[in-house]
Structure formats: C-alpha cells, structure tokens
Amino acid sequence: MLIGEIWSNPAVMSSYLQTGMDSIFDFVLAEKIRSSVLQGKNKGIISVVENMTEVCGSKVDEFVNSTFLPNHDFPRLMTLMKEDTDKVKLVSAILLTLPDHPFIYYGDELGLKAGKHLTWLAMPWDEAGKEPGQIDWTKTTNHLNRDVKPVSSQAQDRGSLHWHFKTLIRLRNRLPALVTGGIERVDMGSDTVLALTRKNSDSSLLVIHNLSDIEQHITLPLEVRSHLEQLYPTPGRLRSEIPKRVIGPYETVIVSR
C-alpha cells in the first residue's frame, strides 16, 4: 500500500489519490481527536470522518483512510496531551474505535515524551544494560524519559499504557465491526460525550467516550438500549430496564447488541 503524507484539507488530499496513492494520512482527524480531548468537548470528530470518506471516496472506488494521532512531525503524544496518561488512553481509544487503518507512532504506546525536534527516540525494549544491542538514550532526551518503563516491564503490567493499547488492538482484531463496520453518531445531549455505533452485517457496537474529567450520567437513546453486552472495559451483562449509565472521567465503554 502506498500512503501519502499531504498536510492539507480533504479536497487537496483527495486529488493525490488519482496519481497512484492508495491512502492518505488524515491530519485533520488527528487534530480533531487531540483537541477534543484536550478541551473536553467534541470538536466534530464524526463529521471529519464522514467528510473525508465522502470527498476521497468520490475519487476512488475503495478508499481506506489512514488515521493517526501524531507522527514524526509532531511532539510525542504524551507531550501533546500535557503528560496526562488518562488523556493519552482516551485519544488512543477514540482512534482505535473509528473506521479505517489506524497507525501508532512507535513508543507512544509506552508514553515517551519529547518535543517536535526530538521525536526520533530509541525504543526502550528493556531496562538499561539488560538487553544486548539496546540503543541508549541520547543525553538530550534522557531527562524526559527516565520515568518511562520499557516494553519488558509494561507488557506485564495490566495498568500500563502499553497494556491499554494492546487490549484495544486485540478487541479491534476480534470485532470486525470496529474495522469495516459503518459509523453513525449517537446524540447523548452533551458535547462532552462522544457516542457512536459501529455496525456490520453480523454485529452492532455502541461506543461511548467521556471527553471530560468528571463523571457523566447519561440516558441511552431508545435506539441503542438493546445494546446489553458490555465488552470494554469490563465484560458483563447490563440490565435492560436501566437506561441510565455512569461513564467515568476520560472513560471509554463499548457495548454489543
């Protein structure tokens, strides 16, 4: 697959699809996801997804968007999200529950920190001195990441950022509706809650993201009250007679019908 890096609006980006490119990195969506979580209000995430699909889909028969959060042109994700792990978890959950092909810039799943000009960091696979061939940190970035645990440590810690990414990736791989399913917005009556359904011929998923730092007490619309099997974060059966739900700060909930 040939993916273009065109930092512009969908109309300009779509013109490159007719020159041999298969997909395009969606800079507009990346900014909307980050700003929505930083400001605690939905800045039109679903509209951006729909517009990109409509504009680029008109240029090629089978358009697949390439989504991401930051890449090498930005500061690290942890730095962009003000070193708030909960916000990093939320933006990644939004990315991994939207359609198309998500990309994760290496090390962001560990919480690496760096400004725009220092993003090309060595991947900390193991504790210093424990893995032959491990590249050491440069002196300019070592002070920023002394507290970042390596892959070997985070992979064993269910509360780590790495485990969070892996859990959502496994869920995405297990649920085809998260990969190829259609997307529809669900109105929860508040711009601090991002809610959507992902549907294919086999399943329907309700995804709710709390963009704020306070609990959200929501009432499920009638059309999604049949979604009763919670898949994330804690699997379990919900009670159909209780349409109200409490979503914790920066929490994501995925429910299946």
PEGI-V780922 format. One line per field, one symbol per residue. phi: phi as a letter, one per 40 degrees, with the letter a starting at -180 (. if undefined). A space follows every 10 residues. Layout:
phi->???
This chain:
phi->.bbcbbcacd ccccccccbh ccaacccccd cccccccccg accgcccccc cccccccccb cbcbcbbabb bccbccdccc cgfbcccccc ccccdcbccg bcbbcdgccb gcbacdcbcc cccccaddgc bdgccccccc bdccbccccc ddcccbbccc cdcdcccccc ccccbdcccb ccbbcbcbga ccbbbabbbb cbabbbbbbc cbcbdbcbbc ddcbcccbbc bacbcicccc cbccbbbcdf cbbbbbc
